[in-house]
């Protein structure tokens, strides 16, 4: 679905402009910075090997420094990369860690939304997607993505043809 790809591209671009470099010069943060700098080739294509290595570094960072200020952001970036690489189990593990371990993280709500999105788009599990969207809405009713979650719930299980018919009916009214 083009909307899904656009959304994933949006998240990746947002990450590129929002990511802050590590705040210390430890070997771990230097390794992370080096990988971040080599994540994309000259044509702007994601280097999958570098991305996998970077996600592993983020996970190792989170395991060894769970209270460091950048830890939830590293986990979020790792989840974002993992979504784009269609690595569902890794994505869910990272999102679950954010949701469970970082309740005050400013992107926790977005992490909950993304979890529902993965259930819907990558796992095609409309039941779990609905539950996760509803959980997201109950905890973050005023979130920027709350309207998207409501729309997703309304459209769960509908084929593209169903959506086109509904859109055409709305236009003819």
Biotite code that builds the C-alpha atoms (Angstrom):
import biotite.structure as struc

atoms = struc.array([
    struc.Atom([0.000, 0.000, 0.000], chain_id="A", res_id=1, res_name="UNK", atom_name="CA", element="C"),
    struc.Atom([1.485, 3.364, -1.039], chain_id="A", res_id=2, res_name="UNK", atom_name="CA", element="C"),
    struc.Atom([0.312, 5.071, 2.150], chain_id="A", res_id=3, res_name="UNK", atom_name="CA", element="C"),
    struc.Atom([2.202, 2.539, 4.250], chain_id="A", res_id=4, res_name="UNK", atom_name="CA", element="C"),
    struc.Atom([5.406, 3.051, 2.326], chain_id="A", res_id=5, res_name="UNK", atom_name="CA", element="C"),
    struc.Atom([5.019, 6.807, 2.538], chain_id="A", res_id=6, res_name="UNK", atom_name="CA", element="C"),
    struc.Atom([4.489, 6.551, 6.298], chain_id="A", res_id=7, res_name="UNK", atom_name="CA", element="C"),
    struc.Atom([7.611, 4.425, 6.724], chain_id="A", res_id=8, res_name="UNK", atom_name="CA", element="C"),
    struc.Atom([9.619, 6.833, 4.584], chain_id="A", res_id=9, res_name="UNK", atom_name="CA", element="C"),
    struc.Atom([8.275, 9.728, 6.674], chain_id="A", res_id=10, res_name="UNK", atom_name="CA", element="C"),
    struc.Atom([9.415, 8.070, 9.902], chain_id="A", res_id=11, res_name="UNK", atom_name="CA", element="C"),
    struc.Atom([12.879, 7.402, 8.461], chain_id="A", res_id=12, res_name="UNK", atom_name="CA", element="C"),
    struc.Atom([13.276, 10.970, 7.242], chain_id="A", res_id=13, res_name="UNK", atom_name="CA", element="C"),
    struc.Atom([12.059, 12.276, 10.594], chain_id="A", res_id=14, res_name="UNK", atom_name="CA", element="C"),
    struc.Atom([14.695, 10.149, 12.303], chain_id="A", res_id=15, res_name="UNK", atom_name="CA", element="C"),
    struc.Atom([17.456, 11.480, 10.070], chain_id="A", res_id=16, res_name="UNK", atom_name="CA", element="C"),
    struc.Atom([16.698, 15.060, 11.038], chain_id="A", res_id=17, res_name="UNK", atom_name="CA", element="C"),
    struc.Atom([15.831, 14.430, 14.676], chain_id="A", res_id=18, res_name="UNK", atom_name="CA", element="C"),
    struc.Atom([18.577, 12.036, 15.727], chain_id="A", res_id=19, res_name="UNK", atom_name="CA", element="C"),
    struc.Atom([21.000, 13.549, 18.191], chain_id="A", res_id=20, res_name="UNK", atom_name="CA", element="C"),
    struc.Atom([24.541, 12.252, 18.295], chain_id="A", res_id=21, res_name="UNK", atom_name="CA", element="C"),
    struc.Atom([25.702, 10.363, 21.354], chain_id="A", res_id=22, res_name="UNK", atom_name="CA", element="C"),
    struc.Atom([26.636, 12.697, 24.180], chain_id="A", res_id=23, res_name="UNK", atom_name="CA", element="C"),
    struc.Atom([29.834, 10.966, 25.172], chain_id="A", res_id=24, res_name="UNK", atom_name="CA", element="C"),
    struc.Atom([32.952, 9.719, 23.453], chain_id="A", res_id=25, res_name="UNK", atom_name="CA", element="C"),
    struc.Atom([32.913, 6.151, 24.686], chain_id="A", res_id=26, res_name="UNK", atom_name="CA", element="C"),
    struc.Atom([33.953, 3.417, 22.256], chain_id="A", res_id=27, res_name="UNK", atom_name="CA", element="C"),
    struc.Atom([30.309, 2.306, 22.064], chain_id="A", res_id=28, res_name="UNK", atom_name="CA", element="C"),
    struc.Atom([29.043, 5.778, 21.135], chain_id="A", res_id=29, res_name="UNK", atom_name="CA", element="C"),
    struc.Atom([31.856, 6.215, 18.606], chain_id="A", res_id=30, res_name="UNK", atom_name="CA", element="C"),
    struc.Atom([30.958, 2.881, 16.994], chain_id="A", res_id=31, res_name="UNK", atom_name="CA", element="C"),
    struc.Atom([27.309, 3.929, 16.845], chain_id="A", res_id=32, res_name="UNK", atom_name="CA", element="C"),
    struc.Atom([28.202, 7.286, 15.292], chain_id="A", res_id=33, res_name="UNK", atom_name="CA", element="C"),
    struc.Atom([30.390, 5.607, 12.680], chain_id="A", res_id=34, res_name="UNK", atom_name="CA", element="C"),
    struc.Atom([27.599, 3.222, 11.712], chain_id="A", res_id=35, res_name="UNK", atom_name="CA", element="C"),
    struc.Atom([25.032, 6.047, 11.602], chain_id="A", res_id=36, res_name="UNK", atom_name="CA", element="C"),
    struc.Atom([27.325, 7.968, 9.248], chain_id="A", res_id=37, res_name="UNK", atom_name="CA", element="C"),
    struc.Atom([27.544, 4.977, 6.900], chain_id="A", res_id=38, res_name="UNK", atom_name="CA", element="C"),
    struc.Atom([23.925, 3.892, 7.029], chain_id="A", res_id=39, res_name="UNK", atom_name="CA", element="C"),
    struc.Atom([23.128, 5.087, 3.518], chain_id="A", res_id=40, res_name="UNK", atom_name="CA", element="C"),
    struc.Atom([25.176, 4.803, 0.339], chain_id="A", res_id=41, res_name="UNK", atom_name="CA", element="C"),
    struc.Atom([25.838, 7.706, -2.017], chain_id="A", res_id=42, res_name="UNK", atom_name="CA", element="C"),
    struc.Atom([22.534, 7.100, -3.815], chain_id="A", res_id=43, res_name="UNK", atom_name="CA", element="C"),
    struc.Atom([20.654, 7.295, -0.508], chain_id="A", res_id=44, res_name="UNK", atom_name="CA", element="C"),
    struc.Atom([19.920, 3.568, -0.279], chain_id="A", res_id=45, res_name="UNK", atom_name="CA", element="C"),
    struc.Atom([19.889, 1.920, 3.119], chain_id="A", res_id=46, res_name="UNK", atom_name="CA", element="C"),
    struc.Atom([22.851, -0.423, 3.637], chain_id="A", res_id=47, res_name="UNK", atom_name="CA", element="C"),
    struc.Atom([21.159, -3.449, 5.194], chain_id="A", res_id=48, res_name="UNK", atom_name="CA", element="C"),
    struc.Atom([24.322, -4.887, 6.750], chain_id="A", res_id=49, res_name="UNK", atom_name="CA", element="C"),
    struc.Atom([25.171, -1.567, 8.376], chain_id="A", res_id=50, res_name="UNK", atom_name="CA", element="C"),
    struc.Atom([21.569, -1.173, 9.543], chain_id="A", res_id=51, res_name="UNK", atom_name="CA", element="C"),
    struc.Atom([21.578, -4.612, 11.151], chain_id="A", res_id=52, res_name="UNK", atom_name="CA", element="C"),
    struc.Atom([24.879, -3.909, 12.862], chain_id="A", res_id=53, res_name="UNK", atom_name="CA", element="C"),
    struc.Atom([23.637, -0.518, 14.049], chain_id="A", res_id=54, res_name="UNK", atom_name="CA", element="C"),
    struc.Atom([20.466, -2.017, 15.498], chain_id="A", res_id=55, res_name="UNK", atom_name="CA", element="C"),
    struc.Atom([22.588, -4.588, 17.325], chain_id="A", res_id=56, res_name="UNK", atom_name="CA", element="C"),
    struc.Atom([24.734, -1.764, 18.752], chain_id="A", res_id=57, res_name="UNK", atom_name="CA", element="C"),
    struc.Atom([21.604, 0.086, 19.865], chain_id="A", res_id=58, res_name="UNK", atom_name="CA", element="C"),
    struc.Atom([20.327, -3.059, 21.589], chain_id="A", res_id=59, res_name="UNK", atom_name="CA", element="C"),
    struc.Atom([23.675, -3.646, 23.278], chain_id="A", res_id=60, res_name="UNK", atom_name="CA", element="C"),
    struc.Atom([23.692, -0.014, 24.408], chain_id="A", res_id=61, res_name="UNK", atom_name="CA", element="C"),
    struc.Atom([20.203, -0.385, 25.873], chain_id="A", res_id=62, res_name="UNK", atom_name="CA", element="C"),
    struc.Atom([21.202, -3.569, 27.687], chain_id="A", res_id=63, res_name="UNK", atom_name="CA", element="C"),
    struc.Atom([24.317, -2.023, 29.202], chain_id="A", res_id=64, res_name="UNK", atom_name="CA", element="C"),
    struc.Atom([23.069, 1.554, 29.735], chain_id="A", res_id=65, res_name="UNK", atom_name="CA", element="C"),
    struc.Atom([19.276, 1.373, 30.180], chain_id="A", res_id=66, res_name="UNK", atom_name="CA", element="C"),
    struc.Atom([19.154, 4.712, 32.031], chain_id="A", res_id=67, res_name="UNK", atom_name="CA", element="C"),
    struc.Atom([21.291, 6.720, 29.602], chain_id="A", res_id=68, res_name="UNK", atom_name="CA", element="C"),
    struc.Atom([19.323, 9.648, 28.171], chain_id="A", res_id=69, res_name="UNK", atom_name="CA", element="C"),
    struc.Atom([19.693, 8.496, 24.558], chain_id="A", res_id=70, res_name="UNK", atom_name="CA", element="C"),
    struc.Atom([18.718, 4.865, 25.189], chain_id="A", res_id=71, res_name="UNK", atom_name="CA", element="C"),
    struc.Atom([14.993, 5.101, 24.340], chain_id="A", res_id=72, res_name="UNK", atom_name="CA", element="C"),
    struc.Atom([15.835, 7.134, 21.234], chain_id="A", res_id=73, res_name="UNK", atom_name="CA", element="C"),
    struc.Atom([18.326, 4.493, 20.131], chain_id="A", res_id=74, res_name="UNK", atom_name="CA", element="C"),
    struc.Atom([15.670, 1.826, 20.602], chain_id="A", res_id=75, res_name="UNK", atom_name="CA", element="C"),
    struc.Atom([13.174, 3.891, 18.612], chain_id="A", res_id=76, res_name="UNK", atom_name="CA", element="C"),
    struc.Atom([15.604, 4.442, 15.744], chain_id="A", res_id=77, res_name="UNK", atom_name="CA", element="C"),
    struc.Atom([16.387, 0.722, 15.786], chain_id="A", res_id=78, res_name="UNK", atom_name="CA", element="C"),
    struc.Atom([12.680, -0.087, 15.620], chain_id="A", res_id=79, res_name="UNK", atom_name="CA", element="C"),
    struc.Atom([12.227, 2.347, 12.745], chain_id="A", res_id=80, res_name="UNK", atom_name="CA", element="C"),
    struc.Atom([15.068, 0.777, 10.784], chain_id="A", res_id=81, res_name="UNK", atom_name="CA", element="C"),
    struc.Atom([13.768, -2.679, 11.584], chain_id="A", res_id=82, res_name="UNK", atom_name="CA", element="C"),
    struc.Atom([10.258, -1.780, 10.345], chain_id="A", res_id=83, res_name="UNK", atom_name="CA", element="C"),
    struc.Atom([11.714, -0.653, 7.042], chain_id="A", res_id=84, res_name="UNK", atom_name="CA", element="C"),
    struc.Atom([13.701, -3.880, 6.798], chain_id="A", res_id=85, res_name="UNK", atom_name="CA", element="C"),
    struc.Atom([10.510, -5.896, 7.482], chain_id="A", res_id=86, res_name="UNK", atom_name="CA", element="C"),
    struc.Atom([12.099, -7.611, 10.480], chain_id="A", res_id=87, res_name="UNK", atom_name="CA", element="C"),
    struc.Atom([8.863, -7.992, 12.420], chain_id="A", res_id=88, res_name="UNK", atom_name="CA", element="C"),
    struc.Atom([10.126, -9.912, 15.441], chain_id="A", res_id=89, res_name="UNK", atom_name="CA", element="C"),
    struc.Atom([12.968, -7.466, 16.055], chain_id="A", res_id=90, res_name="UNK", atom_name="CA", element="C"),
    struc.Atom([10.675, -4.492, 15.505], chain_id="A", res_id=91, res_name="UNK", atom_name="CA", element="C"),
    struc.Atom([8.133, -5.774, 18.008], chain_id="A", res_id=92, res_name="UNK", atom_name="CA", element="C"),
    struc.Atom([10.830, -6.565, 20.570], chain_id="A", res_id=93, res_name="UNK", atom_name="CA", element="C"),
    struc.Atom([12.230, -3.023, 20.320], chain_id="A", res_id=94, res_name="UNK", atom_name="CA", element="C"),
    struc.Atom([8.811, -1.353, 20.420], chain_id="A", res_id=95, res_name="UNK", atom_name="CA", element="C"),
    struc.Atom([7.750, -3.484, 23.394], chain_id="A", res_id=96, res_name="UNK", atom_name="CA", element="C"),
    struc.Atom([10.913, -2.494, 25.268], chain_id="A", res_id=97, res_name="UNK", atom_name="CA", element="C"),
    struc.Atom([10.198, 1.199, 24.676], chain_id="A", res_id=98, res_name="UNK", atom_name="CA", element="C"),
    struc.Atom([6.554, 0.864, 25.714], chain_id="A", res_id=99, res_name="UNK", atom_name="CA", element="C"),
    struc.Atom([7.326, -1.157, 28.843], chain_id="A", res_id=100, res_name="UNK", atom_name="CA", element="C"),
    struc.Atom([10.596, 0.366, 30.068], chain_id="A", res_id=101, res_name="UNK", atom_name="CA", element="C"),
    struc.Atom([10.292, 4.048, 29.094], chain_id="A", res_id=102, res_name="UNK", atom_name="CA", element="C"),
    struc.Atom([6.817, 5.256, 30.099], chain_id="A", res_id=103, res_name="UNK", atom_name="CA", element="C"),
    struc.Atom([7.829, 8.944, 29.999], chain_id="A", res_id=104, res_name="UNK", atom_name="CA", element="C"),
    struc.Atom([9.644, 8.793, 26.650], chain_id="A", res_id=105, res_name="UNK", atom_name="CA", element="C"),
    struc.Atom([8.146, 11.360, 24.303], chain_id="A", res_id=106, res_name="UNK", atom_name="CA", element="C"),
    struc.Atom([7.813, 8.830, 21.456], chain_id="A", res_id=107, res_name="UNK", atom_name="CA", element="C"),
    struc.Atom([6.162, 6.114, 23.545], chain_id="A", res_id=108, res_name="UNK", atom_name="CA", element="C"),
    struc.Atom([2.770, 6.927, 22.013], chain_id="A", res_id=109, res_name="UNK", atom_name="CA", element="C"),
    struc.Atom([4.207, 6.775, 18.518], chain_id="A", res_id=110, res_name="UNK", atom_name="CA", element="C"),
    struc.Atom([5.812, 3.448, 19.453], chain_id="A", res_id=111, res_name="UNK", atom_name="CA", element="C"),
    struc.Atom([2.388, 2.117, 20.448], chain_id="A", res_id=112, res_name="UNK", atom_name="CA", element="C"),
    struc.Atom([0.922, 3.340, 17.168], chain_id="A", res_id=113, res_name="UNK", atom_name="CA", element="C"),
    struc.Atom([3.752, 1.736, 15.198], chain_id="A", res_id=114, res_name="UNK", atom_name="CA", element="C"),
    struc.Atom([3.182, -1.558, 16.966], chain_id="A", res_id=115, res_name="UNK", atom_name="CA", element="C"),
    struc.Atom([-0.444, -1.516, 15.793], chain_id="A", res_id=116, res_name="UNK", atom_name="CA", element="C"),
    struc.Atom([0.718, -0.519, 12.325], chain_id="A", res_id=117, res_name="UNK", atom_name="CA", element="C"),
    struc.Atom([3.077, -3.518, 12.170], chain_id="A", res_id=118, res_name="UNK", atom_name="CA", element="C"),
    struc.Atom([0.286, -5.861, 13.266], chain_id="A", res_id=119, res_name="UNK", atom_name="CA", element="C"),
    struc.Atom([-1.905, -4.433, 10.530], chain_id="A", res_id=120, res_name="UNK", atom_name="CA", element="C"),
    struc.Atom([0.483, -3.975, 7.614], chain_id="A", res_id=121, res_name="UNK", atom_name="CA", element="C"),
    struc.Atom([3.260, -6.499, 8.121], chain_id="A", res_id=122, res_name="UNK", atom_name="CA", element="C"),
    struc.Atom([1.524, -9.308, 10.003], chain_id="A", res_id=123, res_name="UNK", atom_name="CA", element="C"),
    struc.Atom([-1.989, -8.812, 8.557], chain_id="A", res_id=124, res_name="UNK", atom_name="CA", element="C"),
    struc.Atom([-3.405, -9.506, 12.014], chain_id="A", res_id=125, res_name="UNK", atom_name="CA", element="C"),
    struc.Atom([-6.452, -7.257, 12.170], chain_id="A", res_id=126, res_name="UNK", atom_name="CA", element="C"),
    struc.Atom([-7.518, -8.519, 15.597], chain_id="A", res_id=127, res_name="UNK", atom_name="CA", element="C"),
    struc.Atom([-4.242, -7.628, 17.309], chain_id="A", res_id=128, res_name="UNK", atom_name="CA", element="C"),
    struc.Atom([-3.983, -4.430, 15.278], chain_id="A", res_id=129, res_name="UNK", atom_name="CA", element="C"),
    struc.Atom([-7.419, -3.341, 16.495], chain_id="A", res_id=130, res_name="UNK", atom_name="CA", element="C"),
    struc.Atom([-6.521, -4.098, 20.124], chain_id="A", res_id=131, res_name="UNK", atom_name="CA", element="C"),
    struc.Atom([-3.246, -2.187, 19.837], chain_id="A", res_id=132, res_name="UNK", atom_name="CA", element="C"),
    struc.Atom([-4.858, 0.816, 18.097], chain_id="A", res_id=133, res_name="UNK", atom_name="CA", element="C"),
    struc.Atom([-7.530, 0.896, 20.812], chain_id="A", res_id=134, res_name="UNK", atom_name="CA", element="C"),
    struc.Atom([-4.888, 0.691, 23.547], chain_id="A", res_id=135, res_name="UNK", atom_name="CA", element="C"),
    struc.Atom([-2.987, 3.516, 21.872], chain_id="A", res_id=136, res_name="UNK", atom_name="CA", element="C"),
    struc.Atom([-6.158, 5.625, 21.707], chain_id="A", res_id=137, res_name="UNK", atom_name="CA", element="C"),
    struc.Atom([-7.026, 4.929, 25.346], chain_id="A", res_id=138, res_name="UNK", atom_name="CA", element="C"),
    struc.Atom([-3.584, 6.083, 26.501], chain_id="A", res_id=139, res_name="UNK", atom_name="CA", element="C"),
    struc.Atom([-3.025, 8.849, 23.931], chain_id="A", res_id=140, res_name="UNK", atom_name="CA", element="C"),
    struc.Atom([-6.435, 10.167, 22.809], chain_id="A", res_id=141, res_name="UNK", atom_name="CA", element="C"),
    struc.Atom([-4.973, 13.550, 21.819], chain_id="A", res_id=142, res_name="UNK", atom_name="CA", element="C"),
    struc.Atom([-1.853, 12.227, 20.051], chain_id="A", res_id=143, res_name="UNK", atom_name="CA", element="C"),
    struc.Atom([-0.991, 13.507, 16.572], chain_id="A", res_id=144, res_name="UNK", atom_name="CA", element="C"),
    struc.Atom([-1.692, 10.024, 15.215], chain_id="A", res_id=145, res_name="UNK", atom_name="CA", element="C"),
    struc.Atom([-5.023, 9.465, 17.018], chain_id="A", res_id=146, res_name="UNK", atom_name="CA", element="C"),
    struc.Atom([-7.037, 10.331, 13.893], chain_id="A", res_id=147, res_name="UNK", atom_name="CA", element="C"),
    struc.Atom([-4.873, 7.912, 11.895], chain_id="A", res_id=148, res_name="UNK", atom_name="CA", element="C"),
    struc.Atom([-5.561, 5.179, 14.459], chain_id="A", res_id=149, res_name="UNK", atom_name="CA", element="C"),
    struc.Atom([-9.318, 5.817, 14.300], chain_id="A", res_id=150, res_name="UNK", atom_name="CA", element="C"),
    struc.Atom([-9.232, 5.669, 10.512], chain_id="A", res_id=151, res_name="UNK", atom_name="CA", element="C"),
    struc.Atom([-7.161, 2.490, 10.604], chain_id="A", res_id=152, res_name="UNK", atom_name="CA", element="C"),
    struc.Atom([-9.676, 0.848, 12.938], chain_id="A", res_id=153, res_name="UNK", atom_name="CA", element="C"),
    struc.Atom([-12.539, 1.789, 10.612], chain_id="A", res_id=154, res_name="UNK", atom_name="CA", element="C"),
    struc.Atom([-10.694, 0.332, 7.631], chain_id="A", res_id=155, res_name="UNK", atom_name="CA", element="C"),
    struc.Atom([-9.274, -2.832, 9.188], chain_id="A", res_id=156, res_name="UNK", atom_name="CA", element="C"),
    struc.Atom([-9.943, -5.857, 7.014], chain_id="A", res_id=157, res_name="UNK", atom_name="CA", element="C"),
    struc.Atom([-11.197, -3.868, 4.044], chain_id="A", res_id=158, res_name="UNK", atom_name="CA", element="C"),
    struc.Atom([-9.715, -4.575, 0.648], chain_id="A", res_id=159, res_name="UNK", atom_name="CA", element="C"),
    struc.Atom([-8.374, -1.759, -1.528], chain_id="A", res_id=160, res_name="UNK", atom_name="CA", element="C"),
    struc.Atom([-11.448, -2.276, -3.716], chain_id="A", res_id=161, res_name="UNK", atom_name="CA", element="C"),
    struc.Atom([-13.727, -1.776, -0.689], chain_id="A", res_id=162, res_name="UNK", atom_name="CA", element="C"),
    struc.Atom([-11.937, 1.461, 0.151], chain_id="A", res_id=163, res_name="UNK", atom_name="CA", element="C"),
    struc.Atom([-12.187, 2.717, -3.432], chain_id="A", res_id=164, res_name="UNK", atom_name="CA", element="C"),
    struc.Atom([-15.942, 1.965, -3.496], chain_id="A", res_id=165, res_name="UNK", atom_name="CA", element="C"),
    struc.Atom([-16.440, 3.818, -0.213], chain_id="A", res_id=166, res_name="UNK", atom_name="CA", element="C"),
    struc.Atom([-14.456, 6.783, -1.495], chain_id="A", res_id=167, res_name="UNK", atom_name="CA", element="C"),
    struc.Atom([-16.451, 6.873, -4.730], chain_id="A", res_id=168, res_name="UNK", atom_name="CA", element="C"),
    struc.Atom([-19.707, 6.719, -2.772], chain_id="A", res_id=169, res_name="UNK", atom_name="CA", element="C"),
    struc.Atom([-18.579, 9.629, -0.597], chain_id="A", res_id=170, res_name="UNK", atom_name="CA", element="C"),
    struc.Atom([-17.687, 11.674, -3.660], chain_id="A", res_id=171, res_name="UNK", atom_name="CA", element="C"),
    struc.Atom([-21.047, 11.040, -5.310], chain_id="A", res_id=172, res_name="UNK", atom_name="CA", element="C"),
    struc.Atom([-22.974, 12.263, -2.249], chain_id="A", res_id=173, res_name="UNK", atom_name="CA", element="C"),
])
